[in-house]
Amino acid sequence: MMNRRQTLGLAAGAIAFGAMPLRLHAQENAQFIPSLVYRTGPYGPNGEPFANGAADYYTLINARDGGINGVEIVFEECDTQYNNDKGVECYERLKNKGPTGAAVFSPLSTGITYALIERARADKIPIFSMGYGRTDASYGAVFPHVFTAPATYWSQATSLIQYVAAQEGGLEALEGKKIALVYHDSAYGKEPIRTLEALAERFGYKLSLFPVAHPGLEQKATWLKVGRQVRPDWVLMWGWGVMNSTAIKEAAAVGFPMERFIGNWWSGSENDVTPAGDAAIGYKSANFHGAGATWPVHEDIFKHVYDAGKGAGKRERVGEVLYNRGVTNAMIVVEAIRTAQEIHGNKPLTGWQVRDGFENLDLSAERLTELGLADFMQPIKLSCEDHEGGGSVYVQQWDGKTWKRVSDWIPPMRDVVWPMIKESALAYAKEKGITPRSCT
Amino acid sequence: MIYRETGQFKTSYAADQAIFPIAQDRLGMLVILAVAFVAVPLMASDYWLTTILLPFVIYGLAALGLNILTGYAGQLSLGTGGFMACGAFAAYKLATAFPELHVLVVFALSGLITAAVGMLFGLPSLRIKGFYLAVATLAAQFFLLWLFNKVPWFTNYSSSGVISAPPLAIWGETYVTGFEATPRAKYLFALTVVTLLALAAKNMTRLKIGRAWMAIRDMDIAAEIIGIRPLATKLSAFAVSSFYCGVAGALWAFAYTGAVEALAFDINVSFRILFMIIIGGLGSILGSFLGAGFIVLLPIFLNNALLAMGMAEAVALASHLEFMIMGALIILFLIVEPHGLARLWQILKEKLRKWPFPY
């Protein structure tokens, strides 16, 4: 029950903000790309380089190429604070902006991805959750609008187990080994568990699970148990934000060897290792793209963006792991729009047209070289059924100053992961009453 | 002048005991309901319905639930988030295990389950009071979230621990939850549930049970001496409060976000709702909604206003400013009127009665 004053307030607000969604950008011939970012909130320090990387890449495309085939990019950020409710609010705020509405949403949070998947299905807007989100959404027959390229958590888990096996001397050597998973106790952290359990059954290693409550500042008990009681041969970590650096410090405190401590790709940025100081030397993590500002694309970013005074962040932070991830995200979005333009013409496209671009995306090694990103990441090829496409990661190691590649690209065990993705997606379709579309 | 009860004679007990004894109040309420039920769905955009009004209505219900417990019965609780999670997960389990159940049955049952859980956690209130009880209810918050996170049965063995609401129809093909439902249907459904429950709460507080709650709140020993049983009274407050929170949680998961993990109901939610009733007014139905409006709507307004004022490039700055202004406003309102926004409204009404000729 509301009272009069409140209604008055609402009415006044409605008048003041009713015009808000109409606050369109001047250009009629522009492609609108919304950016859900978090520059504030508990994970703000990690969200910022990512947001800067994406913003700089879009600015670069506009400044250097005059947009995508002449269609200028207009992007707008909305700060979600890594909060699901705010994420939903941002989505609703941005989805109809620009001449053709939002091209694609990258929620940048597993929780927000979950909250948006069904909304976006109804609104016919694609979701590109790059390296996070709902793994089984990679099955394009059930989730035509969700893309998880280049790799999902489940693929990553199989790659990491293969890396461990290679260090131990083959997959057979995993028998009887002890592997611990330290994870953020949320939808995000729980994603790999099922895969790791399936692999444990297959290869005979013993998996122990250590949930860490958000935000993860208190891990003494966890690491005493890891370091003194369980004494695993390897520790894998699915952490985020301050949890990562805390874990590294606590692992060092109990004397766990850093060489046997591997984070996932969200646990391997400069922000995670620098607070731990020298204790972090030797710490490893997975990654699906290059680290450092040594690629031609970075030269272009310096030349066209930072020298022109249009940089979103600080010049010296260009090339950090999370910055490069933002660049990767923006690059895949741009290439998907480019592919969509081949189908629908060089004009601003709707979300569903951009979706076609994602589904037909073929990011070959040659194309990556053209983009100034040779060997930056593995080629991606998506299809109607497969919205993950590829899935290879490599392992990097912190030497105190930079991240060094210490492994080749490790492809996932598709034979393990794909049936699981399919089964889970079909179960979801059944629960939701969705008829999977035909992909043949 | 316009707000005066002169000439309105009460000729029956029913008229004397009406919720709104003054004709202008009744009219005002009808206008508000008409606006909320007719004008808003007709005029508001989807953005307004889904991201502003829906959470406002649902938070209002949760705040109402906590207000019954804390404002009326005087039992300080920090378990609101846990109880909301309980309602959400109960509704999810019921809706997926028995797909033929009607949506209203699902919501009512999930509320009842939460009420039972609430009574269980209310038992310590017989021995501990005040801040100590807050700590005891904190246990409910952490235990319930831990439980839903830990036991995969609650999420139907979802690998990530996220539940997503199945589509449920109120009648025929009119869905009110899930992705088939239109924002309008969801809003009207939530609004109807909340209006009915708010009416029920208002009447409860005027009945014997509500008077017993307030007696226990004001002085429990005195209340016991005049024949009010503390056990039954406190537990009934916990039960009713948890019922409301449970339904709010179910609405949150089913009508608002559509997919939640247990973490969505963490301790911050409990704090938010507690702040709502402190700012809105303890022991006031209206205050619950005023507080919810203040905490839910104001940040969105601020953020949009700051961005509209030409700071679109600096989302971080807008977020920081939003925090600062919000904090300053909370302090301001608590200094101006420590009894909450509802009390401000009451003072205004009294002034209005004498206007324009105060004695």
Interface residues (C-beta under 8 A of the other chain):
Chain A: M1 M2 N3 R4 R5 Q6 T7 G9 L10 G13 A14 A16 F17 G18 M20 P21 R23 V37 R39 T40 G41 G44 E48 E76 E77 C78 D79 Q81 N84 D85 V88 E89 E92 R93 N96 T110 G111 Y114 A115 I117 E118 R119 R121 A122 R134 T135 D136 D185 S186 A187 Y188 K190 E191 I193 R194 P211 H214 S424 Y428 E431 K432 G433
Chain B: G28 M29 V31 I32 L33 V35 A36 M43 A44 S45 D46 Y47 W48 T50 T51 I52 P55 T96 N149 N156 S159 S160 G161 V162 S164 P166 P167 G178 F179 E180 T195 A198 L199 Y256 T257 G258 A259 V260 E261 L263 A264 D266 I285 L286 F289 L290 G293 L297 I300 F301 N303 N304 A305 A308 A312 V315 A316 A318 S319 H320 F323 W345 L348
